[in-house]
Amino acid sequence: MKLLLDENIHGILLFFLQEKGHDVKRVMQGSRDKIIFECAQQEHRMLITRDADFLGPQYLFRQHYGIILIRIPARDVETQKKWLVEVLSKNIKFEGRIVKIEADKIDMI
């Protein structure tokens, strides 16, 4: 799967997802949300972020390849890995959907 990691996603997850066979890129430090979103769309990548601003109407109602919003403490990398593996292994059409991952549940928006 083609993924774009926001700068707020722990670097360990970049290598972890690559080891799982995903095509993963990371945004440049200091990139603005609008640029991040546009980059994900141009490259047909699902965005993985911790930034709830991507739930705003300027992104929510536009065509996109999926957004995963992680709401687990940044230091809890193992829980993030567990949930990402579970979500990405499901046979789900992520286009136009937002997946919110919390420590104890996953919500599809």
N, C-alpha and C positions, 0 to 999 in steps of 0.2 A: 504494500500500500504506500502511496506517496503522502508523506507527512511534512508539515512545516512546524517547527518548534519555536514558540515565542521566546524571547530572551529571558523570561521569568521561569522557564522550565529548567530544572537541574540538568547540567551537562551529562551526568551519568546516564540519564534517560536517552540521550542521543545515541550513545554507544550501545545501550541495552536494546533499543528498538532496531538499530542496524543489525545487531547480532541475531535478532528474530527475523531478519530478511526484509525489513522495510526500507524504502528509499526515503531517507530522512535528511532534511536540511534545517539549518537554524538561522533565524533572522539576525541581522547585524545589530549590535548593541546600540540602543538609542533610536531605533526605528519607530516611526509613528504608527499608530494603530491602522490608519487608513492605508499606509504603504504596505504594512504587513498583510492586511486583508487582500489588497489588490495583487500582491505577489502570490499569495496562496491560490487565488483564482486564475491568474495567468499560467501558473504551473500545474494546475489541476491537483492541488494538494489539500488535504485535510489539515486544519490548523489545530494545534494543541497549545493551550494557554492557561494561565491562572487569572487572566484579566477579565473581570466581569463586564467591562465596557463592551465586549463583543456580544453581549446580550441586548445592546441598545438597538433601536429601530433602524439606524443607519446601516446595521449589519444583519440584523435578524430577518428582515424582510427582503433581502437581496439574495440572488442566486449564489450559492457557495457549495463547496465540496465536503462540507461537514466541519463542525467545530467541536472540539472536546475541551470542556472547561473543567479544570482540576481544582477542587476545593478541599484538598488534603494538605495539611501543613507541609511546607517545602522540605523540611528536614526528614520527613517520613517517606523516603524514597522507596522502600520495600513495599509499602502499601500502594504507592502510585504504580509501581511495576506490576503488582498483582492485578489491579483493576484495569490497567491499560491492556495487558495480555487478554483478560477476559473480554473487554469491549471489542478489541480489534480482531479477536478470533471468531466473533459472531458473524453470521451471514446476514448482515444488515446493510441496507442501502443508506449510506451516511449523507448523501447529497441532500442539501437543504435542511439537515437536521442538526440539532445541538445536543450533545451528550454531556450531562453534568455528573462528574464523578465526585462523590463524597466518601469519607472514610467507611461508611456503613451501607451505602447504596448508590445506585446509578439511576439517573432520571433521563428520559428522552424528552426533549422539548420540541 
